[in-house]
Amino acid sequence: MRRRRLAPLLAVSVTATLAPALATSTATAAAAATPSAASSSAATSALNRYVKQKPRWKRCEASSPAEFECATIKVPLDYRVPGGKRIGLAISRIKSTSPDRRRGVLFSNPGGPGGQGLYMPLEMQERLPLAAQQKYDLIGFDPRGVGQSSPVSCNLEPEEENWLRPYKEETFDKDVAWARDVANKCKEKAGDTLPHITTRNTARDMDLLRAILGERKISYVGYSYGTYLGAVYTQLFPGRADRFVLDSAVDPARAWRGMIQWWAEGAEPAFDRWTEWAAERSEKYGLGDTPKQVDRAFWDLVAQADEKPIEVEGRPTTGDDIRSGMRGAVFSPQYATEGVVELKKAAAGEPASANKITAFAGSRGAGTAGAVNAAEVPSDNMTASFWAVVCGDNSAAWSRDPESYRQDAIEDKGRYPLYGDFASSIKPCAFWDKSMEPATKVNNKVGSLVVQNEWDSQTPLPSGQALHADLKGSKMVTVLGGEGHGVYPNGNACTDGTVTDYLLTGKLPARDVTCQATADSNAEARKNQKRDVLPGSPLPQRAPDRF
């Protein structure tokens, strides 16, 4: 009954919820201050037709639980022209287990960009406490261009998806050619679509879905890239945001080149922490009695692998592989130490555990699809949609001069020797078309909860602090000693209790909260950092080169 009463009102008022964003995008693209009255009226009429959609819910798969339902809705490819081309958006839900206690809908996003979110309700059902499942319908969706939502492709070969490339003078020209080729292939294959696969448009899709579902507001849990998507939603639709949890946060001001570079900046203090940890345990691991000796043992290993790759069970590992793998490994000192010990054994020709050096073997970042119904999803979909967002959200962040990337890579390898050149060298965005809209400046007072581990390999602590500062109505939960990417839930009573209380009551803590990590909560959080695992999602989608 509640939805039937709300639907007519929402159909009339959808322009009020979407029009501010429409006006902004129209003015930007057309270089006009406001759209004409005629175009505004046409847009209103077209959007109202979208809101009247009635999703045809059905069981997602024969093997999935009966309560897990899927549907497809239509959204405008270009919100400036809502009467134009439409694309499909795959959505899912698990309804509240207690309708009399239901508050509304809880959207979620697992990260990416390019991560599928359709199956998130299953994961949320497994991990959320029963009281939260009673409060909300759990809503999932594949963002536009991703998975089952009109998936995009650039027709990339697997090697072309390997994008985090170390700087070398002798290969830089080839890397420039690779970046240009990827951009050209994307434009040739999907040039009419890719400019519209952006975070702002995904946020608009979320608000359109909110209206279709008959809801005045949405609550939300977003991980990694999902924190940026959530923050953009609060900026475009502040009156539609209810309870927002932003876990492992992106700094909006550094989207996206600066966020990739932060991988290198954040790795250095973590590396120093590792050398101290290993030195304190020199009797057990034998890497050195002082941090300086541990540091030297590592770089000697890199130099040896540069001269001749280290083989473990027939798999060669180069010095660049070791540097790249160590970036993620050092956020768990024990994991990094055990890996380096095994690499040293292999380098000496001794038997070594391949399982403990997985992160170092060929870890330079080829994208992985891991898609459900893979036959329907292009193999390069995650990478194609990644570039669409990373390049298209903010083209101004990317220089058009290849030589500037050479200089940055050289300088940043000096500043951040572990990963600086990987992060700063040439990327396809150098050859991408100009963004259709300016980057979103996040600066609002919407209430939200930012959650962050102290030691996070993908979104370092300063990144979460920056988002907290931009969201002036937010409070922040910091997990001191917390390792891994993706915090909630992890079995830590302090962090889980704070987030769950907020989802259940809507009441933010009176002040920022500091929690202490435990061995168990770190072990749980680190599961989200494993290669090919996306935080909050059962799908094997994440490579260590995504947010």
Order of alpha helices (4+ residues) and beta strands (2+ residues): alpha-alpha-beta-beta-beta-beta-alpha-alpha-beta-alpha-alpha-beta-alpha-beta-alpha-alpha-alpha-beta-beta-alpha-alpha-alpha-alpha-alpha-beta-alpha-beta-alpha-beta-alpha
